[in-house]
């Protein structure tokens, strides 16, 4: 009997997790300093994944047109499990956009507050946690950050603590 292999599609959109420099936020970064695949090079993962760059932007510049492109990438994916790397500033807006579509997939958005190329980045932990979440959650749209998972329709970003939390 053939062994069923678990597959996750990673869709990248830019953000601090890729170490983007936002001093020139008018331009799309063509070559972010961190390629997401670099995080996985030396890991012995027990599942397969693919990585597709959808766009590479400071999340403040992501438009609903960009979100439509992201939606199309999700719909074209042959997997049920999608991981999206995204900037944290408008991550909730994208999660709500996707959540309202009612897509029949498990979609997890993840990012970092410390750039992916910094030695003390939270990117590695957040990516690992988000991979776990993408494998275990039911269909829906979620944000996975710092060991917590939030549904798209019950999350806020606390700007004082720089953390995501459940909406009160």
URNOR-V247847 format. One line per field, one symbol per residue. ss: DSSP state (H for helix, E for strand, C for the rest). phi: phi as a letter, one per 20 degrees, with the letter a starting at -180 (. if undefined). A space follows every 10 residues. Layout:
ss = ???
phi = ???
This chain:
ss = CCCCCCEEEE EECCCHHHCC CCCCCCCCCC CCCCCHHHHH CCCCCCCEEE EEECCCCCHH HCCHHHHHHH HHHHHHCCCC EEEEECCCCC HHHHHHHHHC CCCCCEEEEE CCCCCCCCCC CCHHHHHHHH HHHHHHCCCE EEEEECCEEE ECCCCEEECC CCEEECCC
phi = .fefdfcced ddconfgemf edfdffdefe cffdegfffd gdeefebebc cceeaccfff efdfffffff gffffffeee dcddebfefd gfffffgfff emfebecceb bbedggeefd feffffffff ffffedefgq dcdcblmccc fgdbbcdeff elcebffe
